[in-house]
Amino acid sequence: MQIIPAIDIIDGKCVRLTEGDYATQKIYNENPLEVAKAFEDAGFTRVHVVDLDGAKAGKVRNWKVLEAVAGKTGLAVDFGGGIKSSADVDIVFNAGAQWATIGSLAVKDEKTFVQWLQQYGAAKFMLGADVRDEKITIGGWLETTDINILDFIGNYLQQGVQQIFCTDVSKDGKLEGPAIDLYKKILAAHPAPAIIASGGVSNSKDVADLAEIGCGGVIIGKAIYENRISLQELQAYNN
């Protein structure tokens, strides 16, 4: 299983939110590049970067942070938040992202996303599936749709998407453990290493549980920043 540390960005700074609520933001480092270098120094090869300003604005904002992390470390970066147009996709790839992460747009405008998959190659994108009570949520998790998570994932696997990260929004930032039962259900329906868990990881046992059920990766943020789990512990699970 691949361990993917997360860096969330507001105003160019490394922050974390709880359940996606901007009012809960906590700044962990003024310089995200320092954080990325620490991950690289600890032996990690990939990082998950989220432009929270971009997600709010509906347009990529913190591409300079992406450029710094991609250009000054050897980390492979998946970058998301505010990618709503072909111009945004170009900005993200030109700034050095290995993958562009697409969430709400894949729900609201399937036609455009499928065009991107065909134009740039499906391997260049990671699909973000945010879910509450097994229904897809969008718009910063404020709106819950009637789209079932299993149907949503199945559709895009058929379109060639190779990586999907799924966040149970009721778990995110709470350090209460990941949504194991949800991931079991997803993996039973779609037994592919493409499924990456996100949200709720609080200790190394949570990571071990996700590995045991067959998740291909896990994105971890707050547990690292709050020193609930060390980078050294995480390396034991990383491959």
C-alpha positions in Angstrom: 0.0 0.0 0.0 1.2 3.5 -0.8 1.3 6.1 1.9 0.5 9.6 0.5 1.1 12.5 2.9 -1.2 15.5 2.4 -0.5 19.2 2.2 -3.6 21.5 2.2 -3.0 25.1 1.2 -4.7 28.3 2.1 -3.0 31.6 1.4 0.2 29.7 0.5 0.4 28.1 3.9 0.0 24.5 5.1 -3.2 24.1 7.0 -5.8 21.4 7.9 -9.6 21.7 8.2 -12.1 19.5 10.0 -14.9 18.1 7.9 -14.0 20.7 5.2 -15.0 23.6 7.3 -12.9 26.6 6.5 -13.7 28.2 9.9 -11.8 25.3 11.5 -8.5 25.9 9.7 -5.3 25.4 11.6 -2.0 26.6 10.2 0.8 24.0 10.6 3.6 25.6 8.6 4.0 28.9 6.7 6.1 27.2 4.1 4.6 24.1 2.4 7.9 23.4 0.6 9.5 22.8 4.0 6.8 20.2 4.7 7.2 18.6 1.4 11.0 18.3 1.8 10.5 16.7 5.2 8.3 14.1 3.6 10.9 13.5 0.9 13.7 13.3 3.5 11.6 10.6 5.4 11.6 8.5 2.2 8.2 9.2 0.7 7.9 9.6 -3.0 4.5 11.2 -3.4 2.4 14.0 -1.9 -1.2 15.0 -2.2 -1.6 18.8 -2.5 -5.0 20.5 -2.2 -5.5 24.1 -3.2 -8.3 25.0 -0.7 -8.4 28.6 -2.0 -8.9 27.2 -5.5 -11.6 24.9 -4.3 -13.5 27.8 -2.9 -12.9 30.1 -5.8 -13.6 27.5 -8.5 -10.2 28.3 -10.1 -6.7 27.2 -9.4 -5.0 29.7 -7.0 -1.9 28.2 -5.3 -0.1 26.9 -8.4 3.1 28.6 -7.2 3.2 26.2 -4.3 2.8 23.3 -6.7 5.6 24.7 -8.8 7.9 24.9 -5.8 7.1 21.4 -4.5 7.3 19.8 -7.9 10.4 21.7 -8.9 12.4 21.6 -5.7 11.8 18.1 -4.5 11.7 14.7 -6.3 8.2 14.1 -5.0 5.4 13.1 -7.5 2.5 15.5 -6.8 -1.2 15.0 -7.3 -2.8 18.4 -7.2 -6.5 19.3 -6.8 -8.8 22.2 -5.9 -10.5 24.5 -8.3 -9.7 22.6 -11.5 -12.7 23.6 -13.6 -11.4 24.4 -17.0 -8.9 23.2 -19.6 -6.8 26.3 -18.7 -6.7 25.1 -15.1 -5.6 21.6 -16.2 -2.8 23.1 -18.3 -1.7 25.3 -15.4 -1.5 22.3 -13.1 0.5 20.1 -15.5 2.7 23.0 -16.6 3.5 23.7 -12.9 4.7 20.1 -12.5 1.8 18.0 -11.2 2.1 14.3 -12.1 -1.7 14.0 -11.7 -4.6 16.4 -11.6 -7.3 15.6 -9.0 -10.9 16.1 -10.1 -13.8 16.0 -7.8 -17.0 18.1 -8.2 -16.5 18.6 -11.9 -16.6 14.9 -12.5 -20.1 14.9 -10.9 -21.5 18.1 -12.5 -19.9 17.9 -15.9 -19.1 14.3 -16.9 -18.8 15.3 -20.6 -15.9 17.7 -19.9 -14.1 15.3 -17.6 -14.3 12.5 -20.1 -13.0 14.8 -22.8 -10.0 15.5 -20.6 -9.4 11.8 -20.0 -9.3 11.3 -23.7 -7.2 14.5 -24.4 -4.6 14.2 -21.7 -4.8 10.5 -21.0 -6.8 8.9 -18.2 -3.5 8.0 -16.3 -2.9 11.7 -15.7 -6.0 12.1 -13.5 -7.0 11.1 -10.0 -10.7 11.0 -9.3 -11.9 12.4 -5.9 -15.0 10.7 -4.6 -16.3 12.5 -1.5 -19.1 10.6 0.2 -21.6 10.9 3.0 -23.9 8.0 3.8 -22.8 6.4 0.6 -23.9 9.4 -1.5 -21.5 11.6 -3.4 -21.0 15.1 -2.0 -19.8 18.2 -3.9 -19.2 21.9 -3.4 -16.8 21.7 -0.5 -19.0 18.9 0.9 -21.9 21.3 1.4 -24.2 19.5 -1.1 -25.1 15.8 -1.0 -26.2 14.4 -4.3 -28.3 11.3 -5.0 -25.4 9.6 -6.7 -24.4 6.3 -5.2 -20.7 5.9 -4.5 -20.5 2.5 -6.1 -22.1 3.6 -9.3 -20.0 6.7 -9.5 -16.7 4.8 -9.1 -17.8 2.0 -11.5 -18.7 4.6 -14.2 -15.3 6.2 -14.1 -13.3 2.9 -13.9 -15.0 2.0 -17.2 -13.9 5.4 -18.6 -10.3 4.4 -17.8 -9.6 6.2 -14.6 -6.8 4.4 -12.8 -6.7 6.1 -9.4 -9.6 7.0 -7.1 -9.4 8.4 -3.6 -12.5 8.2 -1.5 -13.1 10.5 1.5 -15.9 9.8 4.0 -16.5 13.5 4.9 -18.0 12.6 8.3 -14.5 11.2 9.2 -12.2 13.9 7.7 -10.0 15.7 10.2 -11.5 14.1 13.2 -8.8 11.5 14.0 -11.6 9.0 14.8 -10.5 6.2 12.4 -11.2 5.6 8.7 -14.4 4.4 7.1 -13.4 0.7 7.0 -16.9 -0.7 6.3 -17.3 1.8 3.4 -14.0 0.8 1.8 -14.8 -2.9 2.3 -18.1 -2.3 0.4 -16.3 -0.4 -2.4 -13.6 -3.0 -2.8 -16.1 -5.8 -2.9 -17.8 -4.1 -5.8 -14.7 -2.8 -7.5 -11.7 -5.0 -6.4 -9.0 -2.7 -7.9 -5.8 -1.3 -6.4 -7.0 2.0 -7.7 -8.9 2.7 -4.4 -7.1 5.1 -2.1 -8.5 5.8 1.4 -8.7 9.3 2.8 -10.0 10.7 6.1 -10.0 9.7 9.7 -6.6 7.9 10.0 -5.4 8.5 13.6 -2.7 5.8 14.2 -0.7 3.0 12.7 -3.4 0.4 13.4 -5.8 2.4 11.1 -3.1 2.1 8.4 -2.7 -1.6 9.0 -6.5 -2.1 8.8 -6.7 -0.3 5.5 -3.8 -2.4 4.1 -5.5 -5.6 5.3 -8.7 -4.9 3.4 -6.9 -4.2 0.2 -6.8 -0.4 -0.3 -4.1 0.6 -2.8 -3.1 3.6 -0.8 -4.0 6.0 1.9 -3.8 9.8 2.1 -2.8 11.0 5.6 -2.8 14.6 6.9 -3.8 15.6 10.3 -2.5 12.5 12.1 1.0 13.4 10.8 0.7 17.1 11.7 -0.7 16.4 15.2 2.1 13.8 15.8 -0.3 11.0 16.2 1.8 8.8 13.9 5.4 9.3 12.9 6.8 9.3 9.4 9.0 6.4 10.5 6.0 4.3 11.5 4.3 5.1 8.1 7.3 3.9 6.2 6.8 0.4 7.4 3.6 0.3 5.3 4.8 2.2 2.3 5.6 0.6 -1.0 
